[in-house]
Amino acid sequence: MSSSLAALQIADWRRLVTGLYAGVRQLSATSPASGHELWRSGRDELFAGHPSSPLLRDARAAFTGLPIAAYDPDWRFEVEVHRAEQPHRMNVETGTDGTVPFDLVGTVRLPYLGSLDVWRLASYGGGLFLPLKDALAGKSDGTYGGGRYLLDTIKGADLGPGTGDDSLILDFNFAYNPSCAYDPMWACPLPQGGNIIDVEVPVGELYHGDHF
């Protein structure tokens, strides 16, 4: 495949993901469970049929749907972002995109879970980034060992703001696996210390793969 064709296909993938999340936000305003069902079915459709699906060829042929847990409203939060008092940069080495810099925006505090760092992509396009690694990571029928993403707004994965100026909607039912969970060609930025928690998060996209 030519690099120009691949670029057009990835652009289309991101366009469709952005549109999917727009529909999810609209539905979730009145029925988060309905928004989640739209998200689940939309991701299944993209993974099954889009040329930029991260599934390898053999996996795509046998694909019947992503392992996504049933919606649980107890895992949806509106949280305030407590802005970072001091600047802090995280540089993540990736094989495909080189060194990816992130600047700390602040932290969010969640009941029973503790705090998570919220990052901003410090390169072209900006965008909020909130990865997560929970206590089920790497366990059989648990979550992907490298961690999952809650938000990656530069790629369209955005559940929207809360009612306050510094608030976000964080719904762990929408946690999803990065592309590197399915195709080793990808090298994804994964959760660092401030985004690792010792609590099990049994909702969102799970992981039944052979590698962790």
C-alpha positions in Angstrom: 0.0 0.0 0.0 1.3 3.4 -0.9 1.9 5.9 1.9 -0.4 8.4 0.3 -3.3 5.9 0.2 -2.6 4.9 3.8 -2.7 8.6 4.8 -6.1 9.1 3.1 -7.5 6.0 4.8 -6.3 7.0 8.2 -7.8 10.5 7.7 -11.1 8.8 6.8 -10.9 6.6 9.9 -10.4 9.7 12.1 -13.2 11.5 10.4 -15.6 8.7 11.1 -14.4 8.3 14.7 -15.0 12.1 15.2 -18.5 11.7 13.8 -19.2 8.7 16.0 -18.2 10.6 19.2 -20.4 13.5 18.1 -23.4 11.2 18.0 -22.3 9.6 21.3 -22.2 13.0 23.1 -25.6 13.9 21.8 -27.2 10.7 22.9 -25.4 10.5 26.2 -26.8 13.9 27.2 -30.1 12.1 27.9 -29.2 8.4 27.9 -25.5 7.5 28.5 -26.4 3.8 28.0 -27.8 4.6 24.5 -24.7 6.6 23.7 -22.6 3.7 24.8 -24.5 1.2 22.6 -23.9 3.6 19.6 -20.2 3.7 20.4 -20.0 -0.1 20.7 -21.7 -0.8 17.4 -19.8 2.0 15.7 -16.5 0.6 16.8 -17.4 -2.9 15.8 -18.4 -1.6 12.3 -15.1 0.3 11.9 -13.0 -2.6 13.1 -14.8 -5.1 10.9 -14.7 -3.2 7.6 -12.5 -0.1 7.5 -9.2 -0.4 5.7 -7.4 1.3 8.6 -8.8 -1.1 11.2 -6.0 -2.1 13.6 -7.0 -5.7 13.4 -4.6 -8.0 11.6 -5.9 -9.8 8.5 -6.5 -13.2 10.2 -8.1 -11.5 13.3 -10.4 -9.5 11.0 -11.6 -12.6 9.2 -12.7 -14.1 12.5 -14.0 -10.9 14.1 -17.4 -11.0 15.7 -17.2 -7.9 17.9 -15.0 -6.2 20.5 -15.1 -7.5 24.1 -16.9 -4.5 25.7 -18.5 -4.8 29.1 -22.2 -3.9 29.6 -22.8 -0.3 30.5 -22.6 0.5 34.2 -23.7 4.1 35.2 -21.7 4.0 38.4 -18.5 4.5 36.3 -19.6 7.8 34.7 -18.3 11.0 36.4 -18.2 14.7 35.9 -14.9 15.9 37.3 -13.1 19.2 37.9 -9.6 19.5 36.4 -7.3 20.8 39.1 -4.8 22.8 37.0 -1.1 22.0 37.4 0.8 24.5 39.6 4.1 23.8 37.9 4.8 23.0 34.2 5.7 19.4 33.6 6.5 17.7 30.3 6.4 14.0 29.5 8.3 12.7 26.5 7.1 9.4 25.2 9.2 7.4 22.8 7.3 5.6 20.1 8.5 3.5 17.2 6.1 5.0 14.7 5.9 8.7 15.7 9.3 9.3 17.3 9.3 11.2 20.6 5.8 12.5 21.4 5.7 15.4 24.0 2.8 15.9 26.4 2.4 18.8 28.8 0.5 18.3 32.1 -2.8 20.2 32.2 -3.8 19.0 35.7 -5.3 16.2 37.6 -8.8 14.9 38.2 -9.9 13.2 41.5 -12.3 10.3 41.4 -14.2 8.6 44.2 -12.6 5.4 45.3 -10.1 5.6 42.4 -7.7 8.4 43.3 -6.3 10.9 40.9 -5.4 10.7 37.2 -3.3 13.1 35.2 -4.7 15.0 32.2 -2.3 15.8 29.5 -2.1 18.0 26.4 -0.3 16.9 23.3 2.5 19.5 23.0 2.9 19.3 19.2 0.8 20.1 16.2 -2.9 20.1 16.8 -2.8 20.0 20.6 -5.6 17.9 22.2 -6.3 16.4 25.6 -5.0 12.9 26.4 -6.1 10.8 29.4 -4.8 7.2 29.4 -5.5 4.7 32.1 -3.9 1.5 33.4 -6.0 -0.3 36.1 -5.5 -3.4 38.3 -7.0 -5.7 35.7 -4.3 -4.9 33.2 -2.5 -8.0 31.9 -4.8 -10.4 33.6 -6.7 -13.1 31.8 -9.9 -11.7 30.4 -9.0 -8.4 32.0 -7.8 -5.3 30.3 -4.9 -4.6 28.0 -1.6 -4.9 29.8 -0.3 -1.6 28.3 -3.3 0.4 29.4 -6.3 2.0 27.7 -7.4 5.5 26.7 -10.3 7.4 28.2 -9.8 10.6 26.1 -7.7 11.4 23.0 -9.3 14.4 21.6 -6.8 14.9 18.7 -8.1 11.7 17.3 -11.8 12.5 18.0 -12.2 10.5 21.2 -13.9 13.2 23.3 -16.9 12.8 25.7 -17.2 16.6 26.1 -17.0 19.1 28.9 -19.0 19.1 32.1 -21.1 22.0 33.3 -18.2 23.9 34.8 -15.4 25.7 32.9 -12.7 23.4 34.2 -14.7 20.1 34.1 -14.8 17.0 31.9 -17.0 14.0 31.5 -15.1 10.9 32.2 -17.0 7.7 31.6 -14.9 4.6 32.1 -17.5 2.6 30.1 -15.8 4.2 27.0 -12.3 3.2 27.9 -10.8 1.7 24.8 -7.6 -0.2 23.7 -5.0 1.7 21.7 -4.1 0.3 18.2 -1.0 -1.4 19.5 -3.1 -3.8 21.4 -4.1 -5.4 18.1 -1.2 -4.6 15.7 2.4 -4.6 16.8 3.2 -2.2 14.0 1.8 0.6 16.1 3.7 2.0 19.1 1.3 3.9 21.3 1.9 6.3 24.1 0.9 4.3 27.2 0.0 5.4 30.8 2.8 6.6 33.0 2.9 6.8 36.9 0.1 9.4 37.3 -2.3 7.4 35.1 -1.9 4.0 36.8 -4.3 3.0 39.6 -4.5 0.0 41.8 -8.3 -0.4 41.4 -10.0 -2.8 39.0 -12.0 -1.1 36.3 -14.1 -3.9 34.8 -16.0 -1.7 32.3 -15.1 -0.4 28.8 -13.2 -2.4 26.2 -11.7 -5.5 27.7 -8.9 -7.6 26.2 -8.8 -11.3 25.3 -5.7 -11.2 23.2 -2.7 -13.5 23.3 -0.2 -10.8 24.1 -0.1 -8.2 26.9 
